[in-house]
Amino acid sequence: MIDGFTVPTGLLKSSVIGIWKFATSPKDTYHICCNALKGFYRYYVNKDKKYNFVINERLSHHTIYPDGTLITHTHYSILMLDDGNFHLEKFYESENDELKEGGERKVDMNGFSKIYLELDENVKENRFRDFLLVTELTTERKKGSKFIAKPLTDECTDKRFSYFIKYTKLKRFANFSFFVSMSIPREFDRASKKDALVIEPDMYGIYEFHSKVDKQCKDSKIFEPVLHDKNGKEEKAQHSDHFFYIGNKWRLHSPKGGRIDIKDIIEN
């Protein structure tokens, strides 16, 4: 109690955690806070209600295996700007248009028959051979709230899988995190090296991307990505070369936009 005012336990706990984070990671904390302030200004002052949340941090791992299977794992940390529901629409579009001998697509996105809400042992076992999409909440569920992930069936094709994630009955200032894990068999079993990932501008406090390419994958060197900012300037990666993998890592603070491309696009 301070001069007759009782400090809420939750606020006190958050303040202590915030002070600790700032002391240990001042740069990260600064950009996360700035991103939140920009979000509140956009939402309440500019009355731009498109998003009622900000993404504090996005951490993505992309791994290409010898048979061309791509496994992505992305973790999101979210701050709510207002009471209500969190809603995010996402999609993955395959760049592999090659056909098998029978005339079928090597990568048929209709293989995503369902969305799993838990990365259990069965899903882990099948992730190298099946089309799998897992969206799992990694913070404790709020009482009465639901974490929902469903396909946007009207937008799904043999080339593209669209889906949405919804988390209901949240309060302003609520923090939560979840991950999206996806397995796309044979995605990089192709002659074309074209591939790209767009970094949306002014969406993230921290954007971190890890790429790993198994050296047994044919053309593994060509599949190494490069990152360019919104002006086309290349951002140098933290590079690693292990016995089995070629690795590249970027950690961006408050990115203004950009693209992660396969080298072949740039060189040709």
N, C-alpha and C positions, 0 to 999 in steps of 0.2 A: 504494500500500500504506500502511495506517495501523496502526502498532504490530503488524505481522505479519499484519494482515487485508487481504486484497485486495478492493477495491471493484469489483463487477461493472461492466463497461463500459456495459451497458444501463442499470443503475441510475444511474450517474454521468451518462449522457447525459440520462435522464429528469429528473434533479434540476436539471440546468442549464437544460433547456427549461422546467421548472416555475418556476424562479426568474425566468427571462426573462418568462414569461407574467404572473406576479404583478406584476412591475415595470411592465409595459406596460398590463395590464388587471386591476388588483387586484379590482374588484368582480366581474367575470366569474369570475375564478379562485376567489374566495371562495365564490361560490354553487355552482360546479362541485365544489369540494372538499367543501362541506357536503352536497351531494346524494349524493356518493360515500359519505361517512361514514354518512349516514342509511340508504343502501342496505346497507352492510355490517352495521349494527346490526340492521336488519330481517331480513337473511338469516341471520346467525350467532347473534344473541342472541335475537330473537323467533322464530327458526326458520320464518320465512315464506319458503318456497322457490318462490313463484309465479314470480318473476323472478330469474334468476341474473346480471343485468346492471343497470346504470343508464344512463340517457340523459343524457350530459353536456350536449348541445345539440341542439335541433331548430330548423332554419331552413326556413320554408315560403314559397314564392312562389305566389300564385294570380293568374292573369291571365284576364280575360274579354275575348274578341275580338268584333268587330262582328257576326259571324254567330251569336253565342251560344256558340261553342266555349270550353270551360274547359280551361286547361292548368295543372296543378299540378306543382310541383317542390319536393320536400322532402329536405333533407340531414340525416342523423342522425350524431351522434358518440357512440360506445358505449364503456363500460368494463365488462369482465367481472368479476364478483364471485367466480367459482369456475371451476375447470376444467370443460370440457364443450362443449356446443353452444349457440349462440345461436339462439333460435326466437321469431319474432314473427308474430302473425296480424293481418291488416289487411283492411279492406273499403272499398269506396266504394258508396254507395247514391244513385241518381239521384232528384232531387226533381222531375224533369220527367215528369209523367204524361200529357202531351198526346199526341194521336194525329195522324198524318198523314192526308191525304185517303183513303188506301186502308185506314185503320183500324189501321195499324201504329204502334207507339210511335215518337215522334221520337227517343227515346234508348233503344235496345235494348242492354242491357249484355252480351248474348250476342255483341256485336261484338268483345269481348276474347277473341280466339281463342288467343292465346299471350302469354307474358311474355318480353320481350327482356332480355338481360343486358348490353347495350351500347348506348349512345346514339350509334350510328354515323350516317354521312351519310344513309343511306336512311331511317332512323327519323326523323331531324331533318326531312327533307323532307316526310314524311307526317304529321307531328304535328298539322297544322292541319285535316286532313280525315278521319283514321282514328282508331278506338279503339286507343290504344296504352298499354301499361304497360311501363315500363323500370325495372329494379332493378339498379343497377350499384355494385359495390364500388369505393371510391375510395382504398383503401389497399392496399399490396402484399399479395398472397396469402401466407399461411403455407404452408410445405411440407407437403403431405399434407392440407391443408384444402380444403373445397369451399364455394362460395357458391351457394346454391340458392334459386330462387323458383318456386313452382308454385301453380296455382289450387286452391282448396278446392272441388272440383267439386260436392260434395253440398250446398254452401251457396250456389252461384251461381244467380241467376235473371235474368229479363229486366230487373229493376230493380236488382239488386245483384251486384257482382263481389267475391268473397272470395278471398284468397290468403294464402300464408305465405312468410316469408323465413327461411332456415336457413343458418347458417355453422358448419361443423363443426370439431371438434378444436382448440378454443381453450384457452388457459391463463388462469389467474387473473391479473388486472391487465392483460390484453391490451386495447389500445385499437385501435379500427378505426372506419371511417366508410363510409357508403354513401348513395346517394340513391334516391328513388322518384319517377319522373316519369310523369304520367298525362295523356292527352288524352281529353276527353269531348266529341265534336261535338254541337252544338245543346243542350247542357245548360241554357243560359240563353236559349234561344229559346222563351220561354213567357210566359204572362200572370201566372202565380203567381210571386211574389217570395220565397216561403218558402225559406230555406236556413239552415243552421247547422253549426258545427263545434265540437265539445266539446273543451275542454282538460282532459285527465285530471289529477287532483290529485296532487301530490307525485311526479311522474314525471321532471321535467326540472330541470337546473341552470339552463339558459337556454332560453326559448321565444321565438322571433322569428317574426313573421308579416308578410308583405308582400302587400298587395292592389293590383292594377292593373286598372282598368276602362277599356277603349277608349271614347273619347267618341262614336264612331260607333255604338256599341251602343245600341239603343233602351232608354230608361229607365236609362241609365248612372248617373245620380245615385241612383236608387232601389237599384241594386245595390251601392252603397257599404256595406261592413259596419261594424258597431259591435261593440266588445268589452266584455263585462261580467265582473267577477270573480265568485267563488262566492256573494257576498252580493248580487249584482245591481247593484253600483256600476259605472258606466261608466268605463272606462279610456281616457283621451284618447290619440288617435293622433298620430303625426307625419305631418301632411298635406302632400301635394304636388299641384300642379295644373299639369301640363305641357300642351303643345300638343295631344298625342294622348291622354294618359292622365290619369285621376284616380287618385291613389295614397294609400294609408294604410299606416302601418307601426307595429308595436308590438314592443317588446323587453322581455320579462318575466323577472324573476329569481326562481327557485324558486316558480313559481305554485302556488297552493293549489287551482286549478280555475277553471273559467269557461266562457264560451261566446262564440263569434264568430258574430253573427247579421246577416242582412240587415235593414236599417232597417225595412222594411215590417212585420216581425213586431212590433217594439217600438211603432211608431206606431199600429198598428191594434189 
